[in-house]
Amino acid sequence: MPPSLPHTRYSDDGFWWWDGASWKPAVSPDRLWRWTGQTWVPAQQPAAAQGKGPGSAILISIAVFIGVLILVSVIATIIFVSMSDQISNVLSNVIG
């Protein structure tokens, strides 16, 4: 049976690896190379996530604002409808 290769342990953020004695950088200073545990390989750039960015943040903000506006409108309408008799009494007392 061939000897098993030692398991390379990386930090939680993936930027460091443990060599058994100390933490070593797993990414080159220019971020173009990544350590695999045995050799340096070209680092792959993360694929741009679709739908993420300033455009979607703006759309989400607008949607949340409209949602809050609708919620406040519905609550205000329910309150005004339930208090309509009291409001008409107050107005008639002010006018009279």
The 8 nearest C-alpha neighbors of each residue, nearest first, counted from 0:
[[1, 2, 3, 4, 5, 6, 37, 7],
 [2, 0, 3, 4, 5, 6, 37, 7],
 [3, 1, 0, 4, 5, 6, 37, 7],
 [4, 2, 1, 5, 0, 6, 7, 37],
 [3, 5, 6, 2, 7, 1, 37, 36],
 [6, 4, 7, 3, 36, 2, 8, 37],
 [5, 7, 8, 4, 36, 3, 9, 17],
 [8, 6, 36, 5, 9, 16, 17, 18],
 [7, 9, 17, 16, 6, 10, 18, 36],
 [10, 8, 16, 13, 15, 17, 7, 11],
 [9, 11, 13, 15, 12, 16, 14, 8],
 [12, 10, 13, 9, 14, 15, 8, 16],
 [11, 13, 10, 14, 15, 9, 16, 25],
 [14, 12, 10, 11, 9, 15, 25, 16],
 [13, 15, 25, 12, 26, 24, 10, 16],
 [16, 14, 24, 25, 10, 23, 9, 13],
 [17, 15, 9, 23, 22, 8, 25, 10],
 [16, 18, 22, 8, 19, 21, 23, 9],
 [19, 17, 20, 21, 22, 16, 23, 7],
 [20, 18, 17, 21, 22, 8, 16, 7],
 [19, 21, 18, 17, 22, 23, 16, 8],
 [22, 20, 17, 18, 19, 23, 16, 15],
 [21, 23, 17, 16, 15, 18, 24, 20],
 [24, 22, 16, 15, 17, 25, 21, 18],
 [25, 23, 15, 26, 14, 16, 22, 27],
 [26, 24, 15, 34, 14, 33, 16, 23],
 [27, 25, 33, 24, 30, 32, 14, 34],
 [26, 28, 30, 32, 29, 31, 33, 25],
 [29, 27, 30, 26, 31, 32, 24, 25],
 [28, 30, 27, 31, 32, 26, 42, 33],
 [31, 29, 27, 28, 26, 32, 42, 33],
 [30, 32, 42, 29, 41, 27, 33, 26],
 [31, 33, 41, 42, 27, 40, 30, 26],
 [34, 32, 26, 42, 40, 39, 25, 41],
 [33, 35, 39, 25, 36, 38, 26, 40],
 [36, 34, 37, 38, 39, 33, 40, 25],
 [35, 37, 7, 34, 38, 6, 16, 39],
 [38, 36, 35, 34, 39, 7, 4, 40],
 [39, 37, 35, 34, 36, 40, 33, 32],
 [38, 40, 34, 33, 32, 35, 41, 37],
 [39, 41, 33, 32, 42, 34, 38, 35],
 [42, 40, 32, 31, 33, 43, 39, 34],
 [43, 41, 32, 33, 31, 40, 44, 30],
 [44, 42, 45, 41, 31, 32, 33, 46],
 [43, 45, 46, 42, 47, 31, 30, 41],
 [46, 44, 43, 47, 48, 42, 49, 30],
 [45, 47, 48, 44, 43, 49, 51, 42],
 [48, 46, 49, 45, 51, 44, 50, 52],
 [49, 47, 51, 46, 50, 45, 52, 55],
 [48, 50, 51, 47, 52, 46, 55, 54],
 [49, 51, 55, 48, 52, 54, 56, 47],
 [52, 50, 49, 48, 55, 53, 56, 54],
 [51, 53, 54, 55, 56, 50, 49, 48],
 [52, 54, 56, 55, 57, 51, 58, 50],
 [55, 53, 57, 56, 52, 58, 51, 50],
 [54, 56, 58, 57, 53, 52, 51, 59],
 [57, 55, 53, 59, 54, 58, 60, 52],
 [56, 58, 60, 54, 55, 59, 53, 61],
 [59, 57, 55, 61, 60, 56, 62, 54],
 [58, 60, 62, 56, 61, 57, 55, 63],
 [61, 59, 57, 63, 58, 62, 56, 64],
 [60, 62, 64, 58, 59, 63, 65, 57],
 [63, 61, 59, 65, 64, 60, 66, 58],
 [62, 64, 66, 60, 61, 65, 59, 67],
 [63, 65, 61, 67, 66, 62, 60, 68],
 [66, 64, 68, 62, 63, 67, 69, 61],
 [67, 65, 63, 69, 64, 68, 62, 70],
 [66, 68, 70, 64, 69, 65, 71, 63],
 [69, 67, 65, 71, 66, 70, 64, 72],
 [68, 70, 72, 66, 67, 71, 65, 73],
 [71, 69, 67, 73, 72, 68, 66, 74],
 [70, 72, 74, 68, 73, 69, 75, 67],
 [73, 71, 69, 75, 70, 74, 76, 68],
 [72, 74, 76, 70, 71, 75, 69, 77],
 [73, 75, 71, 77, 76, 72, 78, 70],
 [76, 74, 78, 72, 77, 73, 71, 79],
 [77, 75, 73, 79, 78, 74, 80, 72],
 [78, 76, 74, 80, 75, 79, 81, 73],
 [77, 79, 75, 81, 76, 80, 82, 74],
 [80, 78, 82, 76, 81, 77, 83, 75],
 [81, 79, 83, 77, 82, 78, 76, 84],
 [80, 82, 78, 79, 83, 77, 84, 76],
 [83, 81, 79, 85, 80, 84, 86, 78],
 [82, 84, 86, 80, 85, 81, 79, 87],
 [85, 83, 87, 86, 82, 88, 81, 80],
 [84, 86, 88, 82, 87, 83, 89, 90],
 [87, 85, 83, 89, 88, 84, 82, 90],
 [86, 88, 90, 84, 89, 85, 91, 83],
 [89, 87, 85, 91, 86, 90, 92, 84],
 [90, 88, 86, 92, 87, 91, 93, 85],
 [91, 89, 93, 87, 92, 88, 94, 86],
 [90, 92, 88, 94, 93, 89, 95, 87],
 [93, 91, 95, 89, 90, 94, 88, 87],
 [94, 92, 90, 91, 95, 89, 88, 87],
 [93, 95, 91, 92, 90, 89, 88, 87],
 [94, 92, 93, 91, 90, 89, 88, 87]]
